[in-house]
Amino acid sequence: MSKIAEFQLTKLYYSIGEVAAMFDVNASLIRFWEKEFTIIKPKKNKKGNRLFTPKDILNFNKIYRLVKEQGYTLEGAKLALKSGEILEDQSIVNTAANHTDTIARLEKIKTRLAALR
């Protein structure tokens, strides 16, 4: 079962507190996994706060399933991610992709409307 199934990834960026709440873990674990797994690449704002994208959250979900639910070690999880053993929850991926497409279309409309003004 996906840990983030009940959350809809509608925002472009999520804070570390929001990500920690999604997975019901401490923020320190999120920071630790960010250092351990190279697939997690949050953006940082001017203050240095981490901003996670929906893609990062989907990667956290994979890591969470491997480590917390399936009992993999960190090294085993890294190998599983590298070898592509993990199948993504397609409903979550489709939702995130649809939101990204919608946002891109809305940005184009905004640009056109601004040009008309």
For each residue, the residues with C-beta under 8 A, 3 or more apart:
1: 5
2: 5 61 65 89 92
3: 22 23 24 61 64 65
4: 7 9 22 23 57 58 61 92
5: 1 2 89 91 92
6:
7: 4 22
8: 95 99
9: 4 54 57 58 92 95 96 99
10: 99
11: 14 54
12: 53 54 103
13: 43 51 52 53
14: 11 18 19 22 51 52 53 54 57
15: 18 19 49 50 51 52
16: 19 20 27 30 31 42 49 50 52
17: 20 21 27
18: 14 15 21 22 52
19: 14 15 16 22 23 30 52 56 57 60
20: 16 17 23 24 25 26 27 29 30
21: 17 18 24
22: 3 4 7 14 18 19 57 60
23: 3 4 19 20 30 60 61 64
24: 3 20 21
25: 20 29 30 64
26: 20 29 30
27: 16 17 20 30 31
28: 31 32
29: 20 25 26 32 33
30: 16 19 20 23 25 26 27 33 34 60
31: 16 27 28 34 35 50
32: 28 29 35 36
33: 29 30 36 37 40 60 63
34: 30 31 37 40 42 50
35: 31 32
36: 32 33 74 78
37: 33 34 40 59 63 77 78 81
38: 41
39: 59 81
40: 33 34 37 52 56 59 60 63
41: 38 56
42: 16 34 50 51 52 53 56
43: 13 50 51 53
44: 48 49 50 51
45: 48 49 51
46:
47:
48: 44 45
49: 15 16 44 45
50: 15 16 31 34 42 43 44
51: 13 14 15 42 43 44 45
52: 13 14 15 16 18 19 40 42 56 57 60
53: 12 13 14 42 43 56 57
54: 9 11 12 14 57 58 96 99 100
55: 58 59 96
56: 19 40 41 42 52 53 59 60
57: 4 9 14 19 22 52 53 54 60 61
58: 4 9 54 55 61 62 88 92 93 96
59: 37 39 40 55 56 62 63
60: 19 22 23 30 33 40 52 56 57 63 64
61: 2 3 4 23 57 58 64 65 89 92
62: 58 59 65 66 81 86 88
63: 33 37 40 59 60 66 67 77 81
64: 3 23 25 60 61 67 68 69
65: 2 3 61 62 68 69 70 86
66: 62 63 69 70 72 76 77 80 81 86
67: 63 64 70 71 72 73 74 77
68: 64 65
69: 64 65 66
70: 65 66 67
71: 67
72: 66 67 76 77 80
73: 67 76 77
74: 36 67 77 78
75: 78 79
76: 66 72 73 79 80
77: 37 63 66 67 72 73 74 80 81
78: 36 37 74 75 81 82
79: 75 76 82 83
80: 66 72 76 77 83 85 86
81: 37 39 62 63 66 77 78 84 85 86
82: 78 79
83: 79 80
84: 81
85: 80 81
86: 62 65 66 80 81
87:
88: 58 62 92 93
89: 2 5 61 92 93
90: 93 94
91: 5 94 95
92: 2 4 5 9 58 61 88 89 95 96
93: 58 88 89 90 96 97
94: 90 91 97 98
95: 8 9 91 92 98 99
96: 9 54 55 58 92 93 99 100
97: 93 94 100 101
98: 94 95 101 102
99: 8 9 10 54 95 96 102 103
100: 54 96 97 103 104
101: 97 98 104 105
102: 98 99 105 106
103: 12 99 100 106 107
104: 100 101 107 108
105: 101 102 108 109
106: 102 103 109 110
107: 103 104 110 111
108: 104 105 111 112
109: 105 106 112 113
110: 106 107 113 114
111: 107 108 114 115
112: 108 109 115 116
113: 109 110 116 117
114: 110 111 117
115: 111 112
116: 112 113
117: 113 114
